[in-house]
Amino acid sequence: MKVGVIGIGIMGSSIARNCAKAGFSVVGFDIVAERRQALSRFGAVPLASAAEVAKEADVILTSLPTVAALDETAAALAAAGRKGQIVCEL
């Protein structure tokens, strides 16, 4: 199972790290390039957009700071996602 994490702040980075540590394949996205690239330090794969996460992940966890960010991300996931995916805002 591949886990996608969108929003790689304090909470999102910990979630991504723990999922990778537990043996899951992890992909992630954040609008801040430095946060996105930090995923590589623990074996997660940084992707260029929320839509790319939707194309690759079976389960998507979002940890976003604003309603506007959530609305934009939800639209991208709805457009690029597929039937059977699980999406959870934390």
C-alpha positions as CSV (number, residue, x, y, z in Angstrom):
1,M,0.0,0.0,0.0
2,K,1.3,3.4,-0.9
3,V,0.6,6.3,1.5
4,G,0.5,9.9,0.3
5,V,0.9,12.8,2.6
6,I,0.0,16.4,1.6
7,G,1.2,19.2,3.9
8,I,4.6,18.4,5.2
9,G,4.7,20.7,8.2
10,I,5.3,19.6,11.8
11,M,2.5,17.1,11.8
12,G,2.6,16.0,8.2
13,S,6.4,15.3,8.3
14,S,6.0,13.2,11.4
15,I,3.2,11.2,9.8
16,A,5.2,10.6,6.6
17,R,8.3,9.6,8.6
18,N,6.3,7.2,10.8
19,C,4.6,5.6,7.8
20,A,7.9,5.1,6.1
21,K,9.4,3.7,9.3
22,A,6.5,1.2,9.5
23,G,7.3,-0.1,6.1
24,F,4.8,1.8,3.9
25,S,5.8,3.3,0.6
26,V,5.3,7.0,1.1
27,V,5.0,9.9,-1.4
28,G,4.3,13.5,-0.5
29,F,3.7,17.0,-1.5
30,D,4.0,20.5,0.1
31,I,3.9,23.9,-1.6
32,V,7.2,24.7,0.2
33,A,10.0,23.1,-1.8
34,E,12.3,22.6,1.2
35,R,9.7,20.7,3.1
36,R,8.9,18.6,0.0
37,Q,12.6,17.7,-0.5
38,A,13.0,16.8,3.2
39,L,10.9,13.7,2.6
40,S,13.9,12.1,0.9
41,R,15.8,12.0,4.2
42,F,13.6,9.2,5.5
43,G,12.9,7.3,2.2
44,A,9.7,9.0,1.2
45,V,9.4,10.3,-2.4
46,P,8.7,14.0,-3.0
47,L,6.2,14.8,-5.8
48,A,5.5,18.0,-7.6
49,S,1.7,18.3,-6.9
50,A,-1.3,17.1,-5.0
51,A,-2.5,15.6,-8.3
52,E,0.6,13.5,-8.6
53,V,0.0,12.2,-5.1
54,A,-3.5,11.3,-6.1
55,K,-2.2,9.4,-9.1
56,E,0.2,7.3,-7.0
57,A,-1.2,6.8,-3.5
58,D,-3.8,4.4,-2.2
59,V,-4.4,6.3,1.0
60,I,-3.9,10.1,1.2
61,L,-3.5,12.0,4.4
62,T,-3.7,15.8,4.4
63,S,-2.5,18.1,7.1
64,L,-3.3,21.6,5.8
65,P,-3.3,25.0,7.5
66,T,-6.3,26.7,6.0
67,V,-9.7,25.9,4.5
68,A,-8.6,27.5,1.3
69,A,-5.7,25.1,1.1
70,L,-8.0,22.2,1.8
71,D,-10.5,23.3,-0.8
72,E,-7.7,23.6,-3.5
73,T,-6.2,20.3,-2.6
74,A,-9.6,18.5,-2.5
75,A,-10.4,19.8,-6.0
76,A,-7.0,18.5,-7.3
77,L,-7.5,15.1,-5.6
78,A,-11.1,14.8,-7.0
79,A,-9.8,15.5,-10.5
80,A,-6.8,13.2,-10.4
81,G,-8.0,10.5,-7.9
82,R,-9.5,7.2,-8.6
83,K,-12.3,5.0,-7.2
84,G,-11.4,3.3,-4.0
85,Q,-8.9,5.8,-2.7
86,I,-9.1,6.8,0.9
87,V,-8.6,10.5,1.7
88,C,-8.4,11.9,5.3
89,E,-7.9,15.4,6.5
90,L,-6.1,15.4,9.8
